[in-house]
């Protein structure tokens, strides 16, 4: 299926303008066997690096599967807190301090409100079924995708890639541990983690599995031996091809079934 993209703005928390990247499937007469999502849509939540080349490519890959995809820029107000992706340097290196600061200073409540508003924006489109919107996120965005599943009623399914079940510390921007909201999760969850991820210890992942099981939630939690943090991002050093390919196929099957 062919796709097209556009840049737009929608009203986020407090009516603030939030920039976003939209990827759309287009009807292709020469591709009669292309998948049909029947109005299904996805809010794609970016990593710490913002709406970069990887996020845009992932949005287009999902659109090619028939989904309407909106990737909101959660840094729209203050601007990207690190080097931006460009055609010449699509995956610029961020130092550890910039990454840590960016994550810690992005307010969870505001980000979740923006993600919820992104779903509201999609639901108002003629080509989207408001009951068939999912959320998918990576890293920082994976944590936010999980939290969205626990706080918003606009989503039918959640896909989380290597988000944090537990923060190292709480703050004004991160006022509550993600696992503390787990009982509120009322939609299907698919979550992926690398077993060699130094930033998301396996004991935290297994604690998440235990809590999800004890709470009788509808979930699948997949871990990959030999994969570290960011294993899905082919533009970064942590890319683990076999794990990424398996996770992609699982993600597509899950989204086509759950939405």
N, C-alpha and C positions, 0 to 999 in steps of 0.2 A: 504494500500500500504506500502511495506517495504521501508526503507531508508538506505542510507549510508552516511558517512561524511568524510571529509578530511580537513586538515590544508594546507593552501597555501599562496603564496604571489602574489601580482599583482603590477603593476606600478601605483602609485598615483601621486599627484601633483609634478611636477618637476622631474618625474621619480623615486621618492623615493619608496622604497619597503614598501608596506603596507600588514601586516598580515591579514588573513581572515579565517573565518570558513565557509565551504561549506557544505550544506546539499542537497542531491539529492534523488529524487524518483527512485526506482528501479522497473523494471517489476516483477510482482509476478503472476505466473501462478495460484496460489491458491486463488487469489483475483480478479476475473474477473470484479467485480462491483466497484473496486477502482476508484476514480476520475481520470480523465485524463486532465492535464493542457495544453497539445498540445504546448509545447515549452514556456509556460509562466514562468516568473521568477520574483524574488523579491530581492531587496537590503534591508536588515534588518539593521536598524541603532540603535545602542545600547544606553542604558541609560548611566548616568554618571559612572556607575559601570563597564563599559567595556563589553567585550565579555565574559560574565560570564555564570553560569549554566542556568540562566533564558533565556538568549539570545540563547544559544545553544539548549535548549529544544524547544523554540519557533520556531527556524529554522527547527528543525526536525518535529514539528507538521505541519508546512506549507509544508515541503517536503512530508509528508505522505498524503497531499491533492493533490499532483502532481506537486508542484512548485519547480523549481530549486532556491535555496536560498543562497545568499552570505551575510555574516555579516562581514563587514570590521572593523578592529580594528583601530579606529581613534587616538589611543594613540601610534601607532606603533613607532613613532620617539622618543618620550621622555620616553615612558614607562607608565604603569598604575600609576596614581597619588594617589592611595590609596590601601588598602588591596585587594589582588586578591582572586577570587573565587577558592576554592579547593574542592576535594571530601569530606574532613572532615568538611569544613565550606563553603558550596556553596553560602551563602549570608552573607559575613562578614559585620559587621557594620562599616560604615564610619561616622566620626563626621561631624558636619555641616560646619565647616571651610574647610575641605577637599573637600566636595561636592561643595561648593561655588567656591573655588579656581579652581577646575577642570573644572567647567562649564565656568567660566569667562576667563580662560587662553587658552581654545581651540579656535583657530581662525576659525571663521565661513567660511571665504573664502577658507581656506585650506581644512576644513572638507567637504565643498560642492564640491570642486574639486576632493577629494578622492572618494566621493559618486558617482559623475559623472563617474570617472574612473572605479569604480566597475561595473556600468551599461555597460560601454564599454567592460569590460572584459567578462561579461556575454553574451553580444550580439555577441561576437566572437566565442562562443561555438556552436557546431553543434546541441546541444539539446535545444537551446534557440532561440525563434523568437524575433529579435531585436525590433519589434514593440509591444511586449507584456511583457514589463518589468515594474514593479511597485516598489514603495518605501514605506516602512513601518517603523515607528520609535516610540520610547517611550521616554517620558520626554524630556531631552536634544535632544535625537534622534528624538522625535516628532517635535520639533522646526525645526531641520535640514531637516526632511522629507518635512515639509511645504515649507521651503525655497528652497529646491531642486525642488519642483514642480513649483516654481516661477522663477527659474534660469536655469534649464536644459531642453533640448529638448529630452532627451533620455527616458523619463518616460511617460507611458500612464495613470497612476493612482497613487494617493497618499493616504496613510492611516496614520493619525496622532493620537497618543495617548498622551493627556495632555501636549502638547508643549506650549510654551509661545507666545501668540500673541504680547505681548509687553514686552521688557526688562525693568528692573528697572532702568538701566543706560546703556549708550552707552560707548564704549571703542574702542581701536585699534582692539581688537579681535572681538568685537560685534559692528561694525560701523553703522548699520542701523536697524531700527525697523522692525520685520517681517511683520507687517501689511502694511508697506510702499511699500512692493514688491507685495502686493496682486493683483494689476491690471495686473501683468505679469503671473498670474496663468492661464495656458492654458490646463489643464487636470482635470479629475474628482478628487474630494476630499471627503474623509470620515474622520471625526474628532470626537474624543471622549473626554469628560471632566467629572470630578466628581464635583458635585455641592458644596461639602464640601472641595474642594481643596484650602488650604490657600495660596499656591504658585501661583495659576492661578485663580485670582478672577473672579467671574461670570460676573462682569461688563466688563472685558476684553473679555470674551468669547462672550457676547452679542454684544459687539462692533465689534468683528470679524464677527459674523453672519450678522450684519447690513451691513458691508462693502461688504461681499460676495454677499449678496442679491442685494445691490445697483449696484454692478458691473456685475450682471447677470451671476455669475459663477455657474458651475455645481457642487453642493456640497450637502452633508448631514452632519449636525452637531448634535451630540447626547450628551445629558447631563444626568447624573444619580444622583437622589436624594440619599443622604446617603453615597455616594462614595467620597473618598478623593484622594489625589495625589497618583499615583502608584497603582491604584485599580486593574490593570490587573496582577500584579506580585505576584504570589502565594507564593513566597519566602520572601516577605517583609511584614512588619506589616500593611501596608495600603491596603492589598488585600481585595476586596469586591466581593465575589463569584458570586452573582446574576448578578452584573454589568459586571463582566469579562466574564461570560458565554454568556450573550446577545451580548456583543461587539465582541466576537469571532465568533458567528454565523453570525452577520452582516458583519464582515470583510471577511469571506469566501465567502459569497454570493456576496459581492461587487467585490472582486478580480476575481472571476470566471466570472462575468458579464463584468467588465471593461477591463480586459486584453485579 
